[in-house]
């Protein structure tokens, strides 16, 4: 008997991957090197009832594909994938589990942590070697077919800002607006809230240029967190690399549109959008985790498995699994995802969580890995900002400075050295390279100072206020008896643990915050400011608030008015950075004498006003850095025409007498002194060789002017 064919079904095409609507129907395309059959399941408008199950008819180059007529945008769907269930061989196919399309552009619904979402039977004596026959469809999110059309209102796409003009501002979509009184209550904590004119105008006036958003890819909360009344707040638990999470949509059915409207509004405000992306692992965890997508589609291809025990996962991420960026189809998926967000969503750049993972091959980190090569030759990706978090949890995982040309990298040594210096534990020699864009790490292969992303604080760790308010972490709210989070924070409370009304302690804390902010925003390299640090936000000593979707993490905007002087100070710093290009040179400055131009680009100065000597470096807590505006700005052997600046650092606890460097027919104009609370400072003129008293724990900036 001849089997009856579905009259709506055609062979379709193996590309593009995912579900693609062409106006008449949808082409479904799914990679699996080891599956034997793939079914696409179509659901009702609520995503609850499976209405139709259709086997994809073609298999081309390891791609299952088929075209189905009359399927429209808004259709809920998922896959069931058949193949061997042999965990000891690395295969975990189970067609009883409905799977998310790795290329789905939209997700709907939430994961319910029912035992049916696991490929094995929970509680079975054989553990993950057992096979579970329950249908997971009632408990898992569904994919949604999308209509990609969107009116960008004349925006041509991305308008990249030069790296040397960039100041990054790290923010969380929900936490940034959840308590912002300027945002209508129904829009707080959403993409639409982030897109509000009042919100973006504040960011623009602060002087930053690029908003780096914590993960917005579709992500899940682990069951162990939910059981404790917590959530995955940060979002580093991705389950869909093409779909914006509906958790941040004011109208979940319009998640995609709302995200694009947010990007459009940010661009209208003259700002960039950078996404924090998590391609190093997925939300499926280790061998005991759920089967939601990649594990059930082709476990052996998508994940790095222990070579001689493929039942188990390599865990270089510390999350249970590691995405296999050595597989060509996985590389393709990640680069397709990046191009989608850049081309279709108009995103300006990416920050790669645990970036070392992306450059790992079976033999370890390789800055010529397949993924990095694929990015370097891609005409789209070479035009967006690519920022690596250059470490992971695996062997040889710390790789700061080792990424190839074209990449920028977070530099945690800047954070550690600057915190340590202002705390009083480190000296001039610990600071020198950090102030110059860390040439010891980044000055190779034609890389530029912007490759070094400087930061004092980030989402992970203490806020700036907490750095000067707590000696120790206070993570009890995380439910792990304060064991989680780093115990090495480089922080100091100045006499009282936590908040205090003691005026002397408050005074030194405020000055230390100004010192670190000035160091950050006036150093060579690309600065990154943690949102809320400009008005002294606090997480109450919690340095690992990944699971705190509450007041601990949400920005308290009542602090804005209370700490308005600090906001004005930060705005003053960003203005100075824009005003004086010598603070953001496109090439590494050097202290070597240039005989051809008859200048030294920079000079290190001790408190006597003379050039630093070798004996000074290991003991000096007070020193100066003079940047000569005549330093050539490019490779051309031509003098620059910028201002000459002097930066004076004093981490000593007491006043230091400092003699200003000698210059002929010129005088020094004081532009900044962190001793003072406000941003406004009456400009004072000082003669060459004039001595002045530099307040203990303070930072000064001078501008050289002609008489």
N, C-alpha and C positions, 0 to 999 in steps of 0.2 A: 504494500500500500504506500503510495506517495505521500509524504508528510505535507500537511497544509501549511503554506507560507503565510506570514503576516503581510497583508497587502501594503502596509505602511512602511515596511522595512526595506532598505537598500544597503548595498555594501558599504557605502560611505568612504571616508578617507582616513588614513592613519595620522593625518595632521590637519589642523593644529590639534594639540593634545587638549583633552577636557571636553566640555559640552559647548558646542558652537552653534548658535542660532543663525540661520541664513534667510529668515523671512518666511520660509515654507516648512521648515522642520529643523531638527537638531542633529548634528553629527557628534557621536560619542566616540572618544578615542582614549584608550588606557594602555599604558605599558605594563607588561609583566613577562619576564623571561622564562618563568617556570610554571605559570598557570596552564590549565588545560581547557578552561572555559570561563567566560565572563558573561554575567547577566546584568542588564540595567533594569532597575526597579523604579517604576513611576508611582508617585503617591498622590493622594487627594490634595485639595487646596489647603488643608490644615497640616499636611505632612504626617498624618496619623495612619491612614489606611493605604496599604499597598494595592493599587488598582491594576497594575500590569507588570509582567516580568518578561523581558525580551532578551534572548541570547544574541550577543553581538556576533554577526556572521563571518567576519573576516579576521584574519591574523596575518599581518604583514610586518616583517622586521621586528618581531616581538611586540607588536602593537595590535591589540584587539580593537576593532572599530566597526561601526555601523551607523546608518542615517535613518532616523525615524520621522516620518511626515507628521505634520500637524501638532508637534510639540512646540509650546510657546514659552516665551520668557515668563518667569514666575513658577515654572514647573519644578516640583520637589522631586529629587531622585537620589539614588545611591547605587552601589554595585554589590553584587555577590560574586565572589571569585573562587573557582574550583581548582583543586590541585592537591598534591600530597600533604598530609598532615604528619610530618616527620621532624619533630623538634630537634632530635639528635643530629639530623642532617641540615638543620637550619630552615626547614620549611614549616610554615604554620598556616596553611590555607584552611579556611573553614567557611563554607558557603552559607552557614546558618547566621553568619555575622554580616550585617549591612555595613558597607564601607564607604567612607567619604572619598570622593574623587580628589586626588592630589592637586589637580588643576582647577578645582571648583572656584568660581569667582565670587560666590556668595554662600553662606551657611545660614540655616534657620533652625531654631530650637536649641535646647540645652541638653547636655549629657546628664542622664540619670544613672547614678552609680548602682545599677542592678547587676547581680551576678551573671546575667545573660550577656553582658558586654565583653566577657572574657572568653577567649577561644578554648580554654580548658575549663574543667568543672571545679569551681572553688570548693575546697575541703576534700577533694578526692585524694586517695592514698598515693596516687601517681603524680599528684601536683600538676605542673604544666605539661606533662606528657599525656595527660588525659585529654579527651575530646568532648566538647560540650555541644549538645544538639539544640539548645534553645535559641529562638529567634531574638536577635538583639534589636531589631528595627524599632520597637516601641520606645526604646530607651536612648537612642542616639540621635545627634543632630542630622539634618538632611542637607544635601546640596541643593542649590537653586540655579536654574538656567537664567541667565541675565540678558538684558538688552544693553549692549555696550554704549549706545548713543547717549551723548550728554552735551549740553550747550555750554561751552567754556566761555561764552560771552566775549568772543574775540581774542581771548588769550591764545597766543601761538604755541604755548607749551612752557617748558622750563626756560628761565633766563639766568643762567648760572652766574653767581657772584664770584669774583676772583678770590682765591684762597687767602691772599694777604689782607683782604678787607673783611674777612669773616670772623664773627664772634658767635660762638654756638651757645645756645640756651637750652639746657636739658629739662624737659617737662613731661608730665603724665597727663594724658587727655582728661581723665576723670578727676584726678586730684587737683589739677590746676584751677578748675572752675566749680568744683562741687560746693564750695562755700563762698564763692564770689558774689557779693550782693548786687553787682552790676549786671549779672546774668539772670534772665528770667528763671524762676524756680524749675519749670519743666524742662529747661535746656541745660541745667547745671550737670556737669560731669559727662557731657556728650560732645560729639564732633561739632554739632550745631552751636554748643556753648563756646567751644574753642574758636569758632568762626565769628563770634560777635565782634562788632567794630570796636566796642569799648575795651575788650580784652586785647585785641591786636594793636590798638593804639597805645596802650600801656607798654606792651612789649617793644614796639617800635621806638617810642620815646626813651625807653631805657637805654637804647643804643646798640642792642644786640642785632644780629642780622639773620640768624638761622635757627629755627626751632627744631631741636632734636627730640622727637616723640618716643617715649618708651613703647614697647611692642604694641602694634595695632593689628598684626596678623591674628586670625582666629585662634584662640587659645582656650585651655581648659583649667579648671581648678582640681587639684588632686583630692581624692576622697578623704585622705587622712587629715587634710586641712578643713574640709567641710564638716567632718565629724567633730572638730574642735571649735566650730563656729567661725572659722577663718576662711579666707579665699586667696587665690593666686592673684594678688593685686598688681604686681609689676607686669605680668603677662609673658614671662619667659618660659612658656610651656605650649608651644605652637602645635596646632593640628591641621592648619591649612595655610599654605604659603602664598596663596593668591587672593584670599578672602579677608576683607577687613572684619574685625570682630563686631558682631551685632551688639555686644555688651555696651558699647559707647554710642549707640544710636538713640536719638530721641524717639524715632519711629523705626523699629527693627525691620519692617518690610521695605524701608527705604535706606538701608544701611549704605549701599554703594553710592547712591546719589548724595547722601549726606556727607560722606567722606570726601567725595569730589568737590562738593560745595565748600567744605572746610579748606581744602588745598587752594581752591580758587580765591577764597577770601584772604588767605595768608599771602598769596602772591600779590593780590591787589594792595595789600598793606606794605609791599616792598620787601617782604621777608621770604626766606627759603624754608622748605620742609625737608627734614632729614628723618628717616625712619630707623629706629633700632630694630634690627632683624635677627632672628634666631634660627639659623640654618644648621646649627651644630647638633641638635637633637630634636626629638618630637615628644609629644605628650603620652606616647604609648609605653614609656618606661622600659624596664628590663623584661626578662622572660616571664615574670609574674604579672605583667601589666595587661591592660585591656587590648582587644583587637578592634581598632577603630578605622584604620586606613592602611598605611604602608605595610604594617606587619602582615595583614591578610591579603595584600595585593602581591607582594613579592618580598618577603622578609629578607631573603638572602641577598637581594640586590640593594635594597634601600638602607640596610644597616651594616655596620662593621661587626662581624661576629668573631669570636675567639677562634683562630684558625684550626686548632686541633680539637675544639669542643664547640662546634657551631650552635649548640643549644643555647649558649650564653653570649652575652653582648659585651663588646669592648666598651668601657665606661670612662673615656677620657674627658667627659663633660661633667661627671659627678651627678648625673640625673638618671642613670640607668641604661641609656643607649647612646649611640653615636651615629650620626648620618654618614653614609658611605660616599664621601666625595671623591673616591677613586673610580666609581662606576660612571661610565659615560652618560647613561640616561639620568643619573642623579645629578651630575654636573649640568646636564641640559635642563633639568627641572629647575634648579636653582637659578641659573642664568636666565631662563625664560621668565621666572618669577621676577627677577630684578628688572628685566626689560619691561615687563608688564607694568610694574609700579612706576617706572620712569616714563615710559611712552604713553600709557593709557591713563595713569593716575597723576602724571605730571610731578612726581616726587623728584627732589633735587639731589638727594644723596642717601647714603646708607651707613649705619654704624653696625658692624658685625660682632655680635655677642660671641665670646670665646672664639675669636677669629683664627687662632692657631689651628683649630679643628679643620677649618676649610682648606688649610694648606698641608694637611697630613696625608701621607701616603703610607702603605704598609710598613715602610722603614722609618717612619716618623715625620717630623716637620720638614718641608721642602719648599723653599720660596720659588721654586720652578714647578710647583705641582700642577696637575691638570686643570684644577679650578682656577688658579691664579693666572695661568696662561690663557685660559678661555676668556677671563675678564679683560686681560691686557690687550687682546686683539679685537675686542668687541667695540664696534663704532659707537654704540649707545653708552656702554658702561664707562668708556674712557672720558666721557663728557660729564659724568656725575661725580659727586664727592663720595669717595670710598674710604671708610674709616674702620680700622681693625682694632678690636680689643685684643692685643697681641699676647694672649696667654690662654691656657686651658688647664685641666687637672691631670693631664697625662704626662708621661715621661718626656722631659725636654720641652715642656709646654710654655715656658717663659721666653718670649721671642721679641721683646721690645726692640725696635730698630731693624728687625730682620726682614720685614716685608719688602716687596720689590718696589721700584720706582712707580709713581702714580698713586700710591696708597698713603694715607695719613694713618697715624696710630695714636691711641691713648698712651700717655706717658705717665705711669704711676710713680716714676722716680721723681718727677717734678712735684707731685703731691707730697710724697714722703719727705723730700729734702726741704721743701718750703715749710711744711708743718714743723719739722724738726728744728729748722733754723730759728723760726720765730718763737718756738718753745724754749730755745736757748741751749739745745743739745748739739747743734751742728755749727759749722764755721764757714768762712768765706769759700774755702776750697770745695765745700759741698754744694755751694750755690752757683758758682761761676758758670759751669756748662748749662745748668738749668735755665739761667736768665737769657741765654743766647740761642735757645731752640735746641738744646742738647746735641751739639755737633758731634760729641763723642759717640752718640747712638745713631744719628740720622745723616751726617755729612758724608755720604758715599753714593756713588753711581748717579751723581747729578741730582740727588734729592734736595729739596729746599726746606727752609726752616718751618714752613707751614705743615710739613709732614708730621711735626711734633704737636700733638694736641695736648695742651697743658690744662690741668684741672687741679683744684684743691679739694673739691667734693664732687660727688656724683650720687645717683640714686642709691648706690650700694655703699653704705657706711654712714658716718655721722654727717649731719648738716654742718654748715659753717658755724652757726651759733652753738651747736652741741660740741664742736671741736674745742671751744673755749669755755664750756660749761660743765663738762663731765670728764672725769679721769678714767671711767670704766663704762662699758656698755651696760644697758639696762633693757634686755630683750625678754623679760619675763612674759610679756603679753603674747609672745610667739608660741608659748606652750612647750618649750623645750628646756625648761629650767635654766635659762640663760646660757645654754651651752653653744647655741648657734651664733654666727657672726664672729668677726675677728676680735681678738683681745688686744691687738696691736693697732692703736688708732692715732698715735702721735698727738694726743689731745692733752689738755691741762685745764683744770677748773678754777685755778687762782684762789683757792681757799675754801670754796663751798661747792659741794656736789649738786649740780642742778641750779634752778632759778634762785636768785637772791635779790634782796633790796639793798645790800651793802653798796654804798655809792662808789667806794674805791674799787671794789671788785667789778662792778658794772662798767666803770670807766676803763679799766685795763682790758676787759673782755671786748668792749666796743672798739678800742684802738687796735687790738690784735686782729679783729675781723677786718678793719680797714687796711691793716698791714698786708694781710694775705690777699685781699681783693686787689690792692694796688700792685702787688708782686705778680699776680695772675694776669691782670689786664695790661700791664706795661712791660711784660717780657716778650722776647722774640718767640715766634711760634704761633699756633692757633689757640686762643683761649676758649675754654668752655666753662660757663657759669651754670650752677645748679639753680633751677627756678625756685624763688623764694629766699635764697641766700641774701638777696639784695635788701630784704626787710627782716632778716634774722629769724627765719622760720626755725622751728624746732620739731624734732621727733621724740622729745622727752628722753633722750639718751638711747633710743633704739637704733642700732646701726645695721639692722637687717630686716627692714620693714616690708619685705616682699609679700607678706600675708596679711597686712594690715590695711584693709579697705575701709578706713574709718578716720577719725580725727587725728590719729597718730601721723598718718601720711598726707591727708588732705591739707592744702595750703590754708593757713588761717589768715584771711585777708584783713582782719582787725589789726594785725601787726603792721600793716602798711602805713596807717596813719601814725601809729605809735613810733615807728622807726623811719619816718619820712626822711630824716637827715641822712640815713645810710643809703636810701634809694637815691637821693640827690648826689651822694658821693660816688656811687657806682656810675650814674649818668655822667658825672664829671670825668671819670676814668675812661669811659668809652669815647667821650668827646676828645679827650687828649690823645687817645690811640688813633682816632681818625685824623686829628689835626697834625700829628707829627709822624710822617711815614718812616722816620728812622726807628720807630718802635716796632715796626712790622716789615722789616726788610725782606725782600724776595731772595736774598742770598745770605749765606752765613757770614757774619762779621768776624774779623780776625784782629788780633792784637799785634800782628807782625807789621813792621814798618814797611810801607810801600814807597820805595825810593823814586819810582817813576812819577807818582802823584805827590810825593813829599808829605804823606800823612800817615797817622796810625788810626785805623778805623775805630778802635776802642782802647781805652786806657783804664786800668784798675788803680784806684786811688786809696791810700790809707788815711787815717785821721789827721796826719800831718800835712796833707795836701800833696804829698809826693806819690810817685808810682809805687805800687805794692812790691815788696821784696819777697823772696822765697820764704823767709822766716815768718812773714805775716800770715800766710795762707792758712796755716794749721791752728792759729790762735785767734784770728780776727773775727769778732762778732759785729764790728762796725767797719764798713768799707764803702767805697763809692765806685760807680761804673760810669765813665764818661763816653758817650757815643758821639762821634764826630760826624756832623751832618754832611761833611764833604766826602764821606765814604762813598765809593762808587755804588750806585743802586743796581747795576746790571753787570754783565760780563765785559761790557765796553770799558776800556781803560780811560775813564772820564770821571772827573770829580762830580760828586753830587751837590745839590743845592738845598739841602734840607737843614733844619735847625740842629744845633748841637745841644745835647741834653746831658745832665748829670743826675744820676739816681743815687741817693744815699740811703743805705740800710743800716739800722742800728738795732740789733737783737739783744744788746746788753741791757740789763734791767735798770741801769742808771744813765744819767746824762753823760754824753761824750763830747768833748771839745773837738770840733771838726774844722779843719782849715780848707777853704775852697781852693781848687786848683788855680794856678797862676795862668792868666791869659792876657795878652797885650791889647790895649785899647778896647776892652769889652768888659761887661759886668754880668753878674749872674742874677736872674730873676726867679724868685721862688714861685712855683706854680702849684705845689701840693705839699701839705704837711699833715700826716695822719694824727698828729697831736690834737688837731682841732676836730670837733664833732661834725660840723656842717661841711657842705661842698664848697661854699663860698669862702675864699681866702683872699685877703687884701694882698695884692702883689707887692712884694718887698724886693728891693734891689740891694745886692751885696757886691762889694768890690772883690777883685781877685785877691787871693791870699787872706781874705777876711776870715776871722775865726767866729764860729757860732756854736751855741750850745744845742746839740741834738738830743731831744728828749729820749729817755730810755724806751726801748721798744717802739720805734717810730720809723717812718719812711718819708723821705723828702724827694721832690723832683724840682730841678732847676733848668732854666732855659738860658742859653748864652746869647746876650744881646750886645750890639755895638754901642759904644758910648755916645 
